[in-house]
Amino acid sequence: MTNFCPEVVFDQFGYFATDLFAYSDETDHEFGIDRMAKDEMPADHWGWNWNNATTMHYSDCPIYSVLRERKADVVEAPPWADRLLGRLRNHPALGLVIVLAAIVIGLGAFSDALQSIVNLVRGWFGR
C-alpha cells in the first residue's frame, strides 16, 4: 500500500503512515517478529504486522496543510448570533418556547397550504 493519506491509514490500521509494505512471505514475517521481540519493540509498533512503513503524521501531510489553510477561510458567525445561542443555552425554557412557536407557525403555514390545495381540487371538480 503506497501513497495513502496518513489519516486513512491510521483509521484502518492504527499507524500514521503514507506507505505500508507487507512481508513477502511467512519466513520474512517470522524473522520480523523475532527481530521486533529481540529489540523489545512496543506492541503497537507497525513492525509486528508490516515489513516497512513510511511514517508521516497527518499534520505533516502536504494535502492536510492545504485543507488547514482552507479551513482558515471559513466565515465565523456574527457576534449577535453567538450571544443569542449563549442565551438559549443558559435558558432552556426560552429555547422550548422558540421551538413551540416554530411548530405553531409551521402548522399554520401547512394548514393554509392544505386549504389552498383543497380549494384548487374543488375548483377542478366544480364543487
CORRAJO-V130942 format. One record per pair of residues at least 24 apart in sequence whose ideal C-beta (glycine too) atoms are under 10 Angstrom apart, sorted by sequence separation. I is the first residue (numbers start at 1). J is the second residue. If there is no record, write none. Layout:
# CORRAJO-V130942
I_J + I_J
This chain:
# CORRAJO-V130942
23_47 + 21_46 + 20_46 + 23_49 + 22_49 + 23_50 + 24_51 + 22_50 + 23_51 + 15_44 + 17_46 + 20_49 + 21_50 + 22_51 + 23_52 + 14_44 + 15_45 + 16_46 + 20_50 + 21_51 + 22_52 + 15_46 + 19_50 + 20_51 + 21_52 + 14_46 + 20_52 + 21_53 + 13_46 + 17_50 + 19_52 + 20_53 + 21_54 + 15_49 + 19_53 + 20_54 + 14_49 + 15_50 + 17_52 + 18_53 + 19_54 + 20_55 + 13_49 + 17_53 + 18_54 + 19_55 + 9_46 + 13_50 + 16_53 + 17_54 + 18_55 + 19_56 + 15_53 + 17_55 + 18_56 + 16_55 + 17_56 + 13_53 + 15_55 + 16_56 + 17_57 + 15_56 + 16_57 + 16_58 + 18_60 + 16_59 + 18_61 + 9_53 + 16_60 + 9_54 + 16_61 + 9_55 + 9_56 + 10_57 + 6_54 + 10_58 + 1_50 + 6_55 + 9_58 + 4_54 + 6_56 + 7_57 + 8_58 + 3_54 + 5_56 + 6_57 + 7_58 + 1_53 + 2_54 + 4_56 + 6_58 + 7_59 + 5_58 + 6_59 + 6_60 + 7_61 + 6_61 + 5_61 + 7_63 + 6_63 + 7_64 + 5_63 + 6_64 + 5_64
